[in-house]
Amino acid sequence: MARPLDAPPTPPIRGGQSWIPIGDITFAFSSVFIAVLIALVAAFALVPESRQWLAASDGLISWIAAATLALAVAVGTWAFGRSTADSRFRVLIPAAAALLLLQSLRFGATTVGFRLPTVEGIEVGSLVDLRRLTSVAAERLGLGWPAGVLILMLVAIITGLNARSASKWAADRVRITDTPVVAYFVVALGLEAAIPVLGFFGEGVGAWFATTILGLVGAGLLVLAGLASGDHRTIVAGWRRRIGPRIVAEGTRSRFPIDTR
């Protein structure tokens, strides 16, 4: 059957349908990730002796977050190879995950003996360092948790609005099969951006626990974003005109109006 003259050209697709059960993998990762989060919160609440070990900036949760970011880099790179060649989104997930991983490891400065820029006596090379700097500034200015709550609310509102608008933008312009991937990506960055704000809550072990958990959840969302962006079970990556007849034939409802002219 010949393609209509007014149909858009088909972008080259690097991947395609795969024997990999991406849906099952996504469900398994989500289940394990949620179970780990619950276990960490329970251990912090019920075992006081473990709190410092869990919440420290180089403690267990921070290392789990770093491992999750490394997984996000791998998954994002895999999704990169399965995305359409003209996608403007396919590089963002592995690039953001790699950058966050490097900053969580402070870009290896300690290993190579390189000294990071110092502000107020604090070497600044990561979001956690910015959190410490925020804590110092908040204490000096007499600001506390009320200011932190207000700023966190502002960050949440901005993140939510950006996630909503980005998802709508992705529906037509980004060559991906699952638009929630953009929301996962934006919310993950919003959570990471909120880490410095937690400096307004002081240096207590509870505040540091919230800091590390926030980073871990952001890393997990990047993994989900990578899995979703590489899932081509409903192939053709955004070209709804091409899949319109098939959707109608299968009786599948679509969230978006489909022009099949």
C-alpha positions in Angstrom: 0.0 0.0 0.0 1.5 3.3 -1.1 2.1 6.0 1.5 -0.1 9.2 1.0 1.6 12.1 -0.6 0.9 14.4 2.3 2.1 12.0 5.0 5.2 13.1 6.9 8.5 11.3 6.2 9.4 8.4 8.4 12.3 9.2 10.7 14.9 6.5 10.9 14.4 4.4 14.0 17.5 2.9 15.6 15.7 0.4 17.6 12.3 -1.2 17.2 10.3 -3.9 18.7 12.4 -6.1 21.0 12.2 -9.4 22.7 13.2 -7.6 26.0 10.1 -7.5 28.3 10.5 -3.8 29.1 7.1 -3.6 30.8 8.0 -6.5 33.1 11.4 -5.0 33.8 9.9 -1.6 34.6 7.4 -3.2 37.0 10.1 -5.3 38.7 12.4 -2.2 39.1 9.6 -0.1 40.5 8.6 -2.8 42.9 12.1 -3.4 44.2 12.8 0.4 44.3 9.7 1.1 46.4 10.5 -1.8 48.7 14.0 -0.4 49.2 12.6 3.0 50.0 10.2 1.5 52.6 12.9 -0.5 54.2 15.2 2.5 54.5 12.5 4.7 56.0 11.6 1.8 58.4 15.2 1.3 59.4 15.7 5.0 60.1 12.5 5.2 62.2 12.9 2.0 64.1 16.7 1.6 64.5 18.2 4.8 65.9 21.7 3.4 65.8 21.5 3.2 62.0 20.4 6.8 61.4 23.9 8.3 61.1 25.0 5.5 58.9 22.0 5.9 56.6 21.7 9.6 56.4 25.4 10.7 56.1 26.4 12.4 52.8 28.6 9.4 52.1 26.4 6.9 53.9 24.4 3.9 52.6 21.6 5.8 50.9 24.1 8.1 49.1 25.9 5.0 47.7 22.6 3.4 46.6 21.7 6.7 44.9 25.0 6.7 43.1 24.5 3.1 41.9 21.0 4.0 40.8 22.4 6.9 38.8 24.9 4.6 37.2 22.0 2.3 36.2 20.2 5.4 34.8 23.2 6.1 32.6 23.2 2.5 31.3 19.4 2.5 30.7 19.5 6.0 29.1 22.3 4.9 26.8 20.3 1.8 25.8 17.3 4.0 25.1 19.4 6.4 23.1 20.2 3.5 20.7 16.5 2.7 20.3 15.3 6.3 19.7 14.6 7.8 16.4 17.7 9.4 14.9 16.2 12.9 14.8 15.0 13.0 18.4 16.0 16.0 20.3 15.3 14.3 23.6 17.3 11.0 23.4 20.6 12.4 24.7 19.1 14.2 27.8 18.5 11.2 30.0 22.0 9.6 29.9 23.6 13.0 29.9 21.7 14.2 33.0 22.2 10.9 34.8 26.0 11.0 34.0 26.3 14.6 35.2 24.4 13.9 38.5 26.6 10.8 39.0 29.8 12.8 38.6 28.6 15.5 40.9 27.6 13.0 43.6 31.1 11.6 43.4 32.4 15.2 43.4 33.8 14.7 39.9 36.5 12.4 41.3 38.3 15.5 42.8 39.3 13.6 46.0 40.7 10.7 44.0 43.0 12.8 41.8 43.9 15.3 44.5 42.2 18.2 42.8 40.8 21.0 45.1 37.3 22.2 44.3 36.4 25.9 44.6 35.9 27.0 48.2 33.1 29.2 49.4 32.7 30.0 53.1 35.2 27.3 53.9 33.2 24.7 52.0 34.5 23.0 48.9 31.6 23.2 46.4 31.4 20.4 43.9 28.0 18.8 44.4 24.4 19.6 45.3 25.1 18.3 48.8 27.9 20.9 49.1 25.4 23.6 48.0 23.1 22.3 50.7 25.8 22.9 53.3 26.4 26.3 51.9 22.7 27.1 52.1 22.7 25.9 55.7 25.5 28.3 56.6 23.8 31.2 54.8 20.4 30.5 56.4 21.9 30.4 59.9 23.8 33.7 59.3 20.7 35.4 58.0 18.5 34.0 60.7 16.3 32.0 58.3 15.0 28.6 59.2 12.5 25.9 58.2 9.6 28.3 57.3 11.7 29.9 54.6 12.7 26.4 53.4 9.1 25.2 53.3 8.1 28.3 51.1 11.0 27.7 48.7 10.3 24.0 48.5 6.7 24.8 47.7 7.9 27.2 45.0 10.2 24.5 43.5 7.3 22.0 43.6 5.0 24.3 41.7 7.6 25.2 39.1 8.5 21.5 38.6 4.8 20.5 38.3 4.1 23.3 35.7 7.2 22.4 33.8 6.3 18.7 33.8 2.8 19.4 32.5 3.9 21.7 29.7 6.9 19.5 28.8 4.6 16.5 28.5 2.3 18.4 26.1 5.3 19.6 24.1 6.7 16.0 23.9 3.4 14.7 22.5 4.1 16.3 19.2 7.7 17.2 19.0 9.8 14.6 20.9 10.3 11.3 19.2 9.3 9.0 22.1 6.6 6.5 22.5 5.5 7.3 26.0 5.0 10.9 26.9 5.1 10.3 30.8 8.9 9.8 30.3 9.2 13.6 30.0 7.3 14.1 33.3 9.6 11.5 35.0 12.6 13.4 33.7 11.4 16.9 34.8 10.3 15.7 38.2 13.7 13.9 38.7 15.5 17.2 38.0 13.1 19.1 40.3 13.9 16.7 43.2 17.6 17.1 42.6 17.2 20.9 42.4 15.4 20.8 45.8 18.4 19.3 47.6 20.2 22.6 48.3 17.0 24.1 49.7 17.0 21.5 52.5 19.9 23.5 54.0 17.2 25.7 55.5 16.2 22.8 57.8 19.6 22.6 59.5 22.2 19.9 60.0 20.1 17.4 62.0 20.2 13.8 61.0 16.5 13.9 60.0 17.2 16.7 57.5 20.1 14.8 56.1 18.0 11.7 55.7 15.5 13.7 53.7 18.3 15.0 51.6 19.6 11.6 50.7 16.2 10.1 50.1 15.4 13.0 47.8 18.4 12.3 45.7 17.6 8.6 45.6 14.1 9.1 44.4 15.3 11.5 41.7 17.8 8.8 40.5 15.0 6.2 40.4 12.8 8.4 38.3 15.6 8.8 35.8 15.8 5.0 35.4 12.1 4.9 34.8 12.4 7.7 32.3 15.0 5.7 30.4 13.0 2.5 30.4 9.9 4.4 29.2 11.7 6.2 26.4 13.2 3.0 25.1 9.9 1.1 25.1 8.8 0.8 21.4 6.1 -1.8 21.8 3.8 0.7 20.1 6.5 1.7 17.7 6.6 4.7 15.3 7.5 7.1 18.1 5.0 9.9 18.0 3.8 9.7 14.4 0.2 9.4 15.4 -1.0 9.8 11.8 0.8 6.6 10.9 -0.6 4.6 13.8 -4.0 6.1 13.6 -5.6 3.4 11.3 -4.1 0.6 13.4 -5.4 2.1 16.6 -8.9 2.5 15.1 -8.8 -1.1 13.7 -7.8 -2.5 17.1 -10.5 -0.4 18.9 -7.9 1.2 21.1 -8.7 4.5 22.6 -6.2 7.3 22.2 -5.6 10.3 24.5 -5.0 12.4 21.4 -7.1 13.2 18.4 -5.8 11.5 15.3 -6.0 13.0 11.9 -6.2 10.1 9.4 -6.9 12.1 6.4 
